[in-house]
Amino acid sequence: MRVTFNDYKTVDIDSLPINEEWDGRNVQENLMHRIHAYPAKFPAFITTKAIEYAESQNVAIGTVADIFCGCGTVAYETVKANRHFWGCDINPVATLIARAKSHHYDSEHLTNYYEQIVEEFYIQSFNEDDAIANNERVKYWFFQQQIEDLSKLKRAIETTVDNETYRDFFLCAFSNILKSCSRWLTKSIKPQLDPNKKPHDVMEAFATQVKMMRKANLVNEINEGLAVIETTNCLSKIVEKPFVDLLVTSPPYVTSYEYADLHQLSTLWLGYTNDYRSFRDGTIGSLHGENHLPDHLKHLNDTGKDIVLKLYAIDKSKCRSVSQYYIDMQNTVKKAYELICPGGATLFVIGNTEYKGVKIDNARHLIETLLDEGFENVEVERRKISNKILTPYRDSVGKFTTDKNSRKIYSEEFIIFAKKPLCLNN
């Protein structure tokens, strides 16, 4: 369905029929997409469909971008399609996974490096002065034996793998075993200690992880294409001239996971920070950004302002965080417009949510923002999230529940496609 500037306020996008072509229920993803656990991963098939659809709309695609690239799903699918990719994410754990995922590795090199890592591990002694091993948060999550073994393993990877691309591969493997080797409650979407858990042996877990990743590499479909991935907030990207033909992305929800909390084991062990909480700052959708509500109200579009004012009477703290999110999203669309070449296009995947009876209409806010920024031919499709549990509520700790007084989650999301005009007015 096409939404124009004159009718987006009256069109009920929630009543749009589900387009099963954007479901992807029976589409099998390449094994490379499973080399590292990641919450709310982007559906891989959407990138392929986005490229196909944009080309049907006469968009010539050489470079695809993702400004919230996460663990690199769009990156991998783009390079697999023999296009160039540029992406960024503020989370260094995400960009590590994305880099590791976006290459094809020589099997013999992987074997040689793995054998060297194992050999180096067993001849090392534990360094009791290792700053990471002595971090109080690390000691909270890990038993001493795992701390010593992880410290030795990380040092073995860093000292034996002299190729940066292959080092990313093994550090990605290291990162993905951390939760199983810790006391983190298995499958919990929030940091929670399991006092009864028996952590895995570090080298056994590493061997299993590397074996799986090497198997994934054997069926890796990357042939050509180049992936450039930066660890930065997209709003900080300086754009001298447009270089993107198609931007495919899924921004965090306004009430999203705190990724800094979820990835704290990796950020600590990989040395990205000695305090994982520092990564909350500047994250779009985070509750930890600056919140200047009076200033925000001057700049919010009509949809954003309406939602924020409804929240103000219910929860002033949530009102401020939502206003920050919508301001960030408006600036994100402005940045997208700078990145995209004239005649290029963008495809956003975004969902709505609800807070204490107030509908948080992210999709409508985004549509209005795209139109205000100068994008045209905005089209909206509604898709079913096929892998989402049918229970439509979560309780205060994030567990699914049937309690209607809990936070409602939506089982649908929207595909929003828009083009940047070929001829720009001066």
N, C-alpha and C positions, 0 to 999 in steps of 0.2 A: 504494500500500500504506500502511496506517495503522500507525504504530509507537506503542506505549503505553509508559508508564514501566516497566511490569513485564516487557516483552519486548524492549526495544531492545538489551539486551546479548547476547541469543541469536539475534536475527534477522540473517541474513546478507544485508545490503543489496547486497553485491557480486554476489549471484546473482539479483537482481531482473532480470526481462526488460527489454530496452531498449524504452522507450516512444517510438515513432517520431513521435508527435504533438509531442514536444518536440525534434525534430531540426531542422526549419526548413530542410532542404536546398534546397527549391525556393521559398523565400520571398525575394522581391527587396526589398532595403532601399532606402530613399529615398537619393538622391545626397547629401543633406546629411550623412549618416553618413561620407562619405569626404572631407570638406573638410580634414581634417588627419590625418596618420598617427598611430596610437596602438597600442601593443602590447596584445595580448590583449583586444581590444574585446568588450564584452558583446553577445551576439546580440540584435538589435533586436526580433525577433518575440516574444521571451520576455515583454517588457513587456505586449504586447497579450494574450497568452495568460494572463498572470498576472492582469490586470484581469478578463478574461472568467471565469476560474476562480473568483476571489474573489467575483465577483458571483453566480456559481452557488451559492456557499456562503453567500449572504445577507449579504454585506458591501457596504454602501452606500459608494461610493467618490467622494469629492470631491477629496481630496488624496492624491497618491502621493509617496513619498520614496525617496531612495537615499543612504545614508550613506557609500558609496564611489562617488560619482557619476562619477568618471573623466571621460571626454570627453563625457559628457552623452547617452548613448544612451537611458537611461530617461527623462531629462528631455525629449528631443525627442518620443519616442513618447507620453509622458504628455500633453504639451501638444497634440500632434496629435489625441489622443483627447478633447480639450476638458475635461481635468481640470487642476487646479492641481498644481504640482510644487514640492517643496522638496528640496534636496540639498546635500551638502558633500563636499569632498575636501581633503586637506592639500596637494595639488600645485597651485600657482597656474597652471601651464601647462594642466593638465586643466580647471580651472574657467574659464579663458579660452576654451578650445575649447567647453566646455559652454554658456557664455553665448552665444557666437557662433552655435552650432548651434540655439539654442532661440528664435530670432526669425525673423519674416518681414520682408524688407527691401524698400523701395520701389526699383524698378529705376532710376528716374531719379535718385534720390538717390545710388545706388551709382555711376552713371556720372559724375555731377558731382564727387563726392568723389575718384574715381579720377583724373580729369583734373587736378584741383587738386593731388593728390599728385605726379603726374608732372611737372607744371609747376614745383612747388616744388623737387623733387629736382634738376632741371637748372639752377636758378639758385643753388643752395646751393654753398658751398665746404666742404671737410672741416675739421672742428674737431679740430686735433691734440691738444687737451687733453681730448678726450672720454674719460672714465674707463673706459667700457665698452670702447672701441676699444683702450685701453692695458692691458686686463686680460691677464695672461700666459696664461691659459687660452684666451682668445679668439685670441691670437696663435699659440697652438699649433695651433688647428684651422683657421685661415683665413689665406689669402694677403692681403697688404696691400691689393690692389685691391678685393677683396671686403669687407674691413674698412671701407674708406673709403666704398664704395657702400652698405653696410648701415647705417652710421652716418647717412649723409645720408637714406636712405629712412625709417629709423625717425623721425628728426626731422621729415621731411616729413609723415608720418602724424600725428604728435602735434600739429603746428602748424596743419594744415589741416582735420582732422576734428574738429569741435567737438561732435558728438553722441557721447556715450559708447557707445551701442549700436552705432553704425556704426564707431566707432573699434575696438571689439572685433573686428568683422568684418575690418578691414584688418590689425590686429595678429595675428590668427589666420593670415591669409594670409602675413604676414611670417614668423611662427614656422615655418610649414610649408616654407618655402624654405631654411631655414638649413642643413639637412644637405646638400642638393644643391649649395649654394654653398660648402660647406666641404670639408675633406679627410677627412671621416668615411667609413669604408668602407660603400659602398652595401649596404642590406638587412642589415647586421650587427645582431644583437640586443644586442651589447655595444659600448661605446666602443672603436673601433679605427681607427687612422690608415691611410689608403691613400696611400702615397708616390707612386703613379702616377696618381692621380685628377686629372682636369682639372675644377675646380669650374665650375658654371654661372655665366653672367653674371647679376648680381643683378636688373637691371630686366627682362631677358627672362624670368627665372624668376618674378618677381613678376607680370608681365603674364599669363603662362600660368596661374598659380595663381588670380588674381582672375577670369579668364575662366571657369575651372572652377567657382569658388564662385558666380559670378553665374548660371551655368547651373543649378547645384543650387538656387539660390534660386527660379528660375522654376518648378521642380517641387516646391518646398517645400509641404508639406501642412498647415502650421500655420495655423489660423484664429483660435481663441480659446485661453483657458487662460493661466496665468501661471506663469513659472518663476523661482524664487528660489534662487540658487546661492551658497553661502558657501565661502570658502577657510579651512577649519579642520579640525582633527581632530574627528571625530564625538564622541569621548569628552569633548571640552571644551565641547560644546553644553549650555547651561543650559536645561532644559525646565521651564517653569512649569506647564504643563498639556499633556496629549496633544493633538496636532493632526493626526496622520497616520492615514488609513484603511487604507492598504496600503503596506508597505515592500517594495520590490523591490531586491535588491542582490546583488553578487558580491564577497565579500571577497578580498583578495590571498591567494595560496597561501602556505603556511608557508615554502616555498622559492621565493619570488617574484623577479621582476625587481627590480633596484634602480632604481626610476623616477627618482630624483634624478640618477643617472648617465646614464640614457637621454635625459633632457630637459635636460641641462646646457647645451646651446647656447641653448635658448630662455630658461631661467632667467637666464642671464648677459646675453643681449642685451636682454631685456625689463626688466632692472633689478630682478628679484625678489631677487637676491642677488649679491654679488661673489665668493661661494664656494659653488658648487652643492652641496657636501657637507653644508652646514648643513641641507638639506632631508631628509637621511637620518634625523635625530633625530625621534623621535616617530611614525615611520611604522610602521603595523601590518605585521608580516611582515619588517621590516628587521632586518639583523644588527647594527644600531647602537643598539638600545635598551638601557636598563638591565637588567641580568640578575642578580637575586638569587634564585638557585636554591632555597636552603632555605626562603625565604618563599613562593616559588611553589608548592612541593610541599604547603604547608599549605592552599593555596586552589584548586589544580587539581582538577577533577572526576576520576572514576575513569579515564575514557578517556585524558585528558591525562596524568595521572600515570603510567599504564602505558607510554605511548609515550615519555615523557621518561626514565623509568628504564631502558628498553631502550637508548636512545641514549647514556646516561651511560657505559656500558662501552665504547662504540665511538668516540665523539667528544664530548668534554666541551663544546667550543665550540658545536657544533651543538645539543647537548642544552640549553644555556642559551638559545640563540636560539629554539628551538622552545617552550620553557617560557614565554618572554616572549610569543610569538605566541598561545599558548593562553590565557594570562592576559588579554591584550588582547582576544581574541575573547569570552571570558566577560564582560568588561566591556562589550563592544560589544552583546551580546545584552541585557544589563541596560539599556543606553541605548535600544535598540530598544523594549524593553517600556515605558520611560518615554514614548517618542514616540508610540506607537500608542494610538489611542482604544480603550476597551472595546468588544469586538465586532469590532475590526479584525483585520488579518492581516499576516503577513510571508511573503515568498518569497525564500529564499536559493538561489543557484546556487554550488555548491562542488565541488571535486574533490579526490581523494586523490593522494598521491605516494609515493615510496619513497626511503630513504636508506640505502645500504650494507646492504641486506637488511631494514631495519626499515620496516614499513608505516606511513606517516604518515597516519593515518585521520582526516582533517579532518571528513569527513561525520559519522562516529559521534560525534566530540567535539561537533560542533555540535548534533546531535540531543539528546544528553544535556544540553547547556547550555540549550537551549530548554525542555526539560521541567523542569529544575531551577529555571528562572526563573519558571515559572508558565504558559507557553504550553501549549495543549492541542490535541488532534486533529492531532498532528504526522503529516504524510503525506510519503512519499518516492517520487520517481520517478527512474529512471536513464535518462540520455540519452546518445546517441552524439555526440561532437564531430565533426561532419561535415567540418570544414575542417582537421582535424589530420592531419599527415603520418603515415603508418602506422608508420614506424620508431619503436619504443617507447623509445629511449634517447637521451640527450644526453651529449656528452663534456664535458671540463672547461671548454671555451670556449663551450659552448652549442650546438654543431653536432649535428645528428642523426647517429646512428651505430647500427650493429647490434651493437656491443660490449656484451655482457651485464654486463661489469664497470663500465659507466658508469651514470649516474643514470637510473633508469626513469621514464618519463612515462606517464600514463594517457590513454587515448583516450575515456574516459567521464567524466561528472560527474553530480552529483545535484541534482535539484530538490527542495528541502525547504520544505514549506508548513506553517504553523502559525497558530493563531488565539489572540488574547488573549481571555480570558473576558469575556463581556458583564457579568456580575455579579461584582464583585471582593469577596473576603472582607476584612474590616477586621482 
